[in-house]
Amino acid sequence: MAKGKPTQAEPACRLYLVTPPALVPAAFAPLLAEALDAGDVACVQLRLKDCSEDDIRRACDVLRPIAQERDVAFILNDHPRLAREAGCDGVHVGQTDTPYRDARKILGNDAIVGVTCHDSRHLAMIAGEEGADYVAFGAFFPTTTKTAEYKAEPELLSWWSELMEVPCVAIGGITADNCAPLVTAGADFLAVVNAVWGHPQGPGAGVRALNAAVETALAGGAG
C-alpha cells in the first residue's frame, strides 16, 4: 500500500487483509503466504485482541517478513510505538485508540497512518485534513468479526472519492458476492477478514474470488 491514490500501474480497488483477532503466528504464517501468493493484495493489518504486547511483537516478527518480502504493506492495529519498534510499515488507529497526531509523531512522515471514521463525514474530513494516509468507513454489511455500532452506505464512498484525494477503505462484512456496489462507489481498498480466512477452499481461493469480483465490478459487469 503506497501513500496516496492507486497509480495507473495499480488496480483502482485493491484488497486490504485484516487478520483474525486471535491466531497462532507459526500456524497462521503459511495461510498468510498462501493468501498473498494468490493475487493482488495491497496491505495486511495485524489486528489481535486481548493479547499482550509481547504476543503482538512475536506475531509481527513472524508475519511481517512474509508481507514485506512480497511488497505488501504490513500495518499494526493501534500500538504506534510497537509498530515502529517491530519494523511495521504503519499503524491503523480507531477513534478510541491513539489519536492520529500522536501516532504520526511516533512513526514519522514516511509511515502509513490510517484512521477509522465509521460512517462520519466529519471524522473523515478531520482525519484527511490532519494528514491521514487513508480513512476507513464501515460497517457496510453485517459482520461477525466485531460489534458494528455504525452502518455506512456506498454513497459515503462516492462523496469522499469525488471530494478528496486521500484513499478510502471500506470495511464490514465484505465478500466477493456483495463488494460490487462498494467498488463502483469508489472504494480504493476493501478490508476483508472472513471472506479470506474463512473461505471454505482456503485463503488463496478467497483472495482470487475477491479480486475477480473487483475486476468484474470495475469492468461494469456488476454493481
Disulfide bonds with the S-S distance in Angstrom:
none
